[in-house]
Amino acid sequence: MRPIAAAGTLIAALSIVIAASSARAEVPPVYVVIFTHVEDNTPGGLLGSAPSRQSYQTLRSKLIAMAGLTESAGVPWTLQPDWKILEAALLYEDAALTANTNGKNLFRYLKEDRGVAIDPHSHENGGYNYTDVAHLLDSLGVGATTVIGGHVWDPSLPQFAEWDRFRVPVQGQHYPGAWWRGDILIGSGTPDHLNDPQISGVWRPRDRDHYFEHDPAGNIVAIGNWKHSLGTVQELISLYRWGAVRPDAMLTFSENVNPATLSAPNGLAAVADTVIAPLVAWRDSGLVVCTDFTALVATWQSQFGGYSYVWDANAPVASAPGPGIEVAPALACSPNPARGAAWLRYSLARPSCVRLTIFDIAGRAVVRVVDGVRDAGDHREAWDASGLGPGAYVCRLEMRGDRGPATTVSRTLVVVR
């Protein structure tokens, strides 16, 4: 589950963003999806029991409140339920319960009356798979999208979800008469989200062993979710601002507002303060576009021409990217976050004129680390962060050889005290 970032941190970041009005028009927007997973252990209790019904009704009210909050702010929200809450809806949505939802079951009401996007999500436990979840959504009159709402991407892990089986329609397990094919992958996770790839961008994965390589002929699209904190959207905005990412490449972020957050005391108020308010400020500044996963892919195809791009927060993708995909050159800082002395590392394929500069979040150059010629090979430059205040900075590496265009790459650096 993803933690909600501290309000003070986001408010400070937003004040800087809003002050930098001169740069807004030149910065392409980052595409952001806010979603909620309802897992396969929800509602609690045995289906059909009184505790289960009460658990369902409690969560139902929280989801309705979340839909009202996002609708009033004009921020799209995506709900991705697993099988149990859908079976519960088929059991519990009677005339008494639907009296406050225009006579509709919860999921029809959320979609038709509150504009919530509803995608399948499945841990594929308990005898239910993604196709079964899609079938249950159809049974509730919602109609399933083609979003595969979360998966383990790494085939070396025993929990690997075999995402590539969706190249063709998949039969249901609990409902074997049902067939469904998903074609939009979100999540790219690891078990318990302990070592998730920190990827932003959109591409078509080649195969299970070359997940981050683009296949122009692939029939499944993957969306990078980036990091686990909304505040790191500022890093993506900075990548555009400092020219590290070309403006025709789409950068993406998604944030999971989990049911436990919504159900906590003052949980909805916390979401309004730490998620919705920052998004509205970024959106109104033209720095982000709030969307859902299906609409995001449609925009990627129509406005970005399906241009495939992967930005890896930790390192460039090691394997050959293949046609149609672009990967950033190597630039690393250690330690990162830094308190004082740190090293900036980069590699040159040929002798080059190198300029290595540290910028603050407003785009002002604060330290020029290197400005001169460097030989081909690996380089390590000392950087003393002790004179800088805490916060996020951007390191930009500009390289120009004796032929060909200049190459620029940036990395976000964090200074702590």
C-alpha positions in Angstrom: 0.0 0.0 0.0 1.2 3.5 -0.7 1.6 6.0 2.1 0.1 9.5 1.9 2.8 12.1 1.8 3.1 14.7 4.6 1.0 17.7 3.9 3.7 20.2 4.9 6.2 18.7 2.3 3.6 19.0 -0.4 2.5 22.5 0.5 6.2 23.6 0.4 6.7 22.0 -3.0 3.5 23.6 -4.3 4.5 27.1 -3.2 7.7 26.8 -5.3 5.8 25.4 -8.3 3.3 28.2 -8.3 6.0 30.8 -7.9 7.8 29.5 -11.0 5.1 30.8 -13.4 7.5 31.8 -16.1 8.5 28.1 -16.8 5.0 26.6 -16.8 4.1 27.1 -20.5 7.3 25.2 -21.5 6.7 22.2 -19.3 4.6 19.4 -20.7 2.1 17.9 -18.1 2.7 14.7 -16.2 -0.3 12.3 -16.4 -1.5 11.3 -13.0 -4.1 8.6 -12.0 -5.5 8.4 -8.4 -6.9 4.9 -7.8 -8.1 2.6 -5.0 -7.6 -1.1 -4.8 -10.2 -3.1 -2.9 -8.5 -6.4 -2.0 -9.8 -9.9 -2.0 -10.2 -9.9 1.8 -12.8 -7.2 1.7 -15.4 -7.0 3.1 -14.4 -8.9 6.2 -16.2 -11.9 7.4 -18.0 -14.8 5.7 -20.1 -13.7 2.8 -23.7 -13.8 3.8 -23.0 -13.2 7.5 -24.1 -10.2 9.5 -20.5 -9.0 10.1 -19.8 -9.2 6.4 -22.8 -7.2 5.5 -21.9 -4.5 8.1 -18.3 -4.4 6.8 -19.6 -4.0 3.3 -22.0 -1.1 4.3 -19.2 0.7 6.1 -16.8 0.6 3.2 -19.7 1.4 0.8 -20.3 4.7 2.6 -16.6 5.6 2.4 -16.3 4.9 -1.3 -19.4 7.1 -1.9 -17.8 9.8 0.1 -14.5 9.5 -1.9 -16.4 9.7 -5.1 -18.1 12.9 -3.9 -14.8 14.4 -2.9 -13.1 13.8 -6.2 -16.1 14.8 -8.2 -16.4 18.1 -6.5 -12.7 18.8 -7.1 -12.9 17.7 -10.7 -10.2 15.1 -10.2 -10.9 11.7 -11.8 -10.8 8.7 -9.5 -10.4 5.0 -10.4 -11.8 2.1 -8.3 -10.3 -1.3 -8.8 -12.2 -4.0 -6.9 -11.3 -7.7 -6.4 -13.9 -10.4 -6.5 -15.2 -10.5 -2.9 -16.7 -7.0 -2.7 -18.4 -7.6 -6.1 -19.9 -10.9 -4.8 -21.0 -8.9 -1.7 -22.7 -6.3 -3.9 -24.6 -9.0 -5.7 -25.8 -10.3 -2.2 -26.4 -7.1 -0.3 -27.5 -4.4 -2.8 -31.3 -4.4 -2.0 -33.9 -1.7 -2.2 -33.1 -0.5 1.3 -29.4 -0.2 0.6 -29.8 1.5 -2.8 -32.2 4.1 -1.5 -29.3 6.6 -1.3 -27.8 5.6 -4.7 -30.7 6.4 -7.0 -31.9 2.8 -6.9 -28.7 1.6 -8.3 -26.1 -0.8 -6.9 -22.9 0.8 -5.6 -20.8 0.2 -8.7 -23.4 1.3 -11.2 -24.0 4.5 -9.1 -20.3 5.3 -8.9 -19.8 4.9 -12.6 -23.0 6.4 -14.0 -23.8 9.1 -11.4 -20.3 10.1 -10.0 -18.1 9.5 -13.1 -15.8 6.9 -11.4 -13.7 4.7 -13.7 -14.0 1.0 -12.5 -11.3 -1.5 -13.6 -10.8 -5.2 -12.7 -8.2 -5.9 -10.0 -7.3 -9.5 -8.9 -4.9 -11.3 -6.7 -6.2 -14.4 -8.4 -6.8 -16.2 -5.1 -9.8 -18.0 -3.8 -10.6 -19.5 -7.2 -11.2 -16.2 -8.9 -9.0 -14.7 -11.7 -9.2 -11.4 -13.6 -11.8 -12.8 -16.0 -14.0 -13.6 -13.1 -13.7 -10.1 -11.8 -14.6 -8.7 -15.2 -17.6 -11.0 -15.3 -18.8 -9.8 -11.9 -18.5 -6.2 -13.1 -20.6 -7.1 -16.1 -23.1 -8.9 -13.8 -23.5 -5.6 -11.8 -24.2 -3.7 -15.0 -20.9 -1.8 -15.0 -19.0 -3.4 -17.8 -15.4 -4.2 -17.4 -12.6 -2.1 -18.9 -9.5 -3.8 -20.3 -7.2 -2.7 -17.5 -5.2 -5.4 -15.7 -5.2 -3.6 -12.4 -2.0 -4.8 -10.8 0.5 -7.6 -11.4 3.9 -9.0 -10.4 6.1 -8.3 -13.4 9.3 -10.3 -12.5 9.3 -13.9 -13.9 12.0 -14.9 -11.4 9.6 -14.5 -8.5 7.2 -17.3 -7.5 4.3 -14.9 -7.4 4.8 -13.9 -11.0 1.4 -13.1 -12.5 2.1 -14.2 -16.1 0.8 -11.0 -17.6 1.6 -12.1 -21.1 -1.2 -14.7 -21.0 -3.5 -11.8 -21.8 -2.1 -11.7 -25.4 -5.3 -13.8 -26.0 -8.6 -14.0 -24.2 -8.5 -15.8 -20.8 -11.2 -18.1 -19.4 -12.7 -17.6 -16.0 -11.9 -19.9 -13.1 -15.0 -19.5 -10.9 -17.1 -18.6 -13.9 -15.7 -20.8 -16.7 -18.2 -19.6 -19.2 -16.7 -16.1 -19.1 -13.8 -14.9 -21.3 -11.9 -11.6 -21.1 -8.7 -10.1 -22.4 -7.0 -7.2 -20.7 -4.6 -5.0 -22.7 -3.5 -2.3 -20.3 -1.1 -3.3 -17.5 -0.7 -1.1 -14.4 1.3 -1.6 -11.3 4.5 -3.5 -12.4 4.8 -4.5 -8.8 6.7 -6.9 -6.5 5.2 -8.9 -3.6 4.1 -6.5 -0.9 5.5 -3.6 -3.0 8.8 -3.9 -1.2 11.0 -3.5 -4.3 8.8 -2.0 -7.0 10.5 -0.7 -10.2 10.4 3.1 -10.1 9.3 3.6 -13.7 7.5 6.4 -15.5 6.3 6.2 -19.0 4.3 4.1 -21.4 5.4 1.2 -23.6 4.5 -2.2 -25.0 6.4 -4.9 -23.2 8.3 -7.3 -25.5 7.9 -10.5 -23.5 8.1 -11.7 -19.9 11.9 -11.8 -19.9 12.2 -8.3 -21.5 9.5 -6.5 -19.8 11.0 -3.0 -20.1 11.8 -3.4 -23.8 9.3 -2.0 -26.3 7.6 -4.2 -28.9 5.9 -1.9 -31.5 3.7 -4.9 -32.6 2.7 -5.8 -29.0 -1.0 -5.9 -28.1 -0.5 -5.0 -24.4 0.4 -1.5 -23.1 2.2 -1.0 -19.8 2.0 2.2 -17.7 4.7 3.1 -15.2 3.5 4.1 -11.7 6.7 5.9 -10.6 7.4 6.2 -6.9 5.2 5.7 -3.8 4.6 9.3 -2.8 2.6 12.0 -4.5 5.3 14.6 -3.8 7.6 12.9 -6.2 5.5 14.1 -9.1 7.6 17.2 -8.7 10.6 15.2 -9.8 8.8 14.2 -13.1 7.9 17.9 -13.7 11.5 18.8 -13.2 12.7 16.2 -15.8 10.7 18.1 -18.4 11.8 21.5 -17.1 15.5 20.8 -17.3 15.3 19.0 -20.7 16.1 15.6 -19.4 13.0 14.2 -21.1 11.9 15.2 -24.5 8.5 16.9 -24.6 6.8 14.3 -26.9 7.5 11.6 -24.3 4.7 10.9 -21.8 5.6 10.7 -18.1 3.1 9.0 -15.7 2.4 8.6 -12.0 -0.3 6.7 -10.1 -1.2 6.8 -6.5 -3.1 4.2 -4.5 -5.4 5.7 -1.9 -6.3 2.5 0.0 -9.5 1.7 1.8 -7.7 1.8 5.2 -6.8 5.4 4.6 -10.4 6.2 3.7 -11.7 4.4 6.8 -9.3 6.0 9.3 -10.5 8.8 11.6 -10.5 12.0 9.5 -9.3 9.8 6.6 -11.2 11.6 3.9 -10.1 15.0 5.2 -6.5 13.7 5.0 -7.0 12.6 1.4 -8.4 16.0 0.6 -5.5 17.8 2.1 -2.6 15.6 1.0 -3.8 14.2 -2.3 -6.6 16.2 -3.8 -5.4 19.8 -2.9 -1.8 19.3 -4.4 -3.3 17.7 -7.5 -5.7 20.6 -8.0 -2.9 23.1 -7.6 -0.6 21.3 -10.1 -3.5 20.8 -12.5 -4.5 24.4 -12.4 -0.9 25.4 -13.0 -0.9 23.2 -16.1 1.8 20.9 -14.7 -0.3 17.7 -14.4 -3.3 16.1 -16.2 -5.5 14.0 -13.9 -7.0 11.0 -15.8 -7.8 7.3 -15.6 -5.8 4.5 -17.1 -8.0 3.9 -20.1 -8.1 7.6 -21.0 -4.3 7.8 -20.4 -3.6 5.2 -23.0 -6.0 6.8 -25.5 -4.2 10.1 -25.0 -0.8 8.4 -25.4 -1.9 7.0 -28.8 -3.7 10.2 -30.0 -1.5 13.0 -28.7 1.9 11.3 -28.3 1.7 9.1 -31.4 2.2 6.0 -29.2 5.8 7.1 -28.7 7.3 4.6 -26.1 9.4 5.9 -23.3 10.7 4.5 -20.0 12.3 6.7 -17.3 13.9 4.6 -14.6 14.5 6.5 -11.3 17.4 4.2 -10.2 19.3 3.5 -13.4 18.8 3.2 -17.1 17.3 -0.1 -18.4 20.3 -2.4 -18.8 19.1 -4.4 -21.8 18.9 -3.1 -25.3 15.8 -0.9 -25.6 14.7 -2.0 -29.0 13.1 0.2 -31.7 10.8 3.0 -30.6 11.9 3.3 -27.0 14.3 5.8 -25.5 16.3 5.3 -22.3 18.3 8.0 -20.5 22.1 7.8 -20.2 23.7 6.9 -16.9 24.1 9.4 -14.2 24.2 8.5 -10.5 24.7 10.1 -7.1 25.8 8.4 -4.0 24.7 8.7 -1.4 21.3 10.0 -2.4 19.8 11.5 -0.1 23.1 13.3 0.7 24.0 15.2 3.9 27.5 16.4 3.0 30.1 14.8 0.8 28.8 12.8 -2.2 30.0 11.5 -5.5 28.4 12.1 -9.0 29.2 9.3 -11.4 28.8 9.2 -15.2 30.3 7.6 -18.3 31.5 9.0 -21.6 31.7 7.0 -24.8 34.2 9.5 -26.3 36.2 12.6 -25.1 33.6 15.3 -24.5 33.0 18.8 -23.2 31.2 18.2 -20.0 29.1 20.6 -17.9 27.7 19.2 -14.6 25.4 21.6 -12.8 23.2 21.4 -9.7 19.9 23.3 -9.9 17.4 24.1 -7.2 13.7 23.2 -7.6 12.9 26.7 -9.1 15.5 26.1 -11.9 18.3 28.2 -10.6 21.9 27.0 -11.0 23.4 26.7 -7.5 26.6 24.7 -8.0 28.7 24.1 -11.1 30.6 20.9 -10.4 32.3 20.4 -13.8 32.8 22.7 -16.8 35.5 21.3 -19.1 36.8 18.4 -21.2 36.8 14.8 -19.9 38.2 11.7 -21.5 36.2 8.7 -22.5 35.4 6.3 -19.7 33.9 6.3 -16.3 34.1 9.4 -14.2 33.5 10.3 -10.5 33.2 13.9 -9.4 33.1 15.1 -5.8 30.1 17.2 -4.7 29.7 18.8 -1.3 26.0 19.2 -0.4 26.7 20.6 3.1 26.2 24.2 1.9 22.7 23.6 0.5 19.4 23.7 2.3 17.4 20.5 2.7 15.1 19.6 -0.2 15.1 18.3 -3.8 17.6 19.4 -6.4 18.3 18.4 -10.0 21.7 17.4 -11.4 22.0 18.1 -15.1 24.8 16.5 -17.1 25.5 18.0 -20.6 27.9 16.2 -22.9 29.1 17.3 -26.3 31.7 15.4 -28.4 33.5 16.4 -31.5 30.6 15.2 -33.6 26.9 14.7 -33.2 24.4 16.6 -31.1 24.8 17.3 -27.4 23.4 14.8 -24.9 21.7 15.9 -21.7 20.5 13.8 -18.8 19.2 14.8 -15.3 18.8 13.1 -12.0 16.9 14.2 -8.9 19.0 14.6 -5.8 17.8 15.0 -2.3 19.6 16.9 0.5 18.8 16.1 4.1 19.9 17.5 7.4 
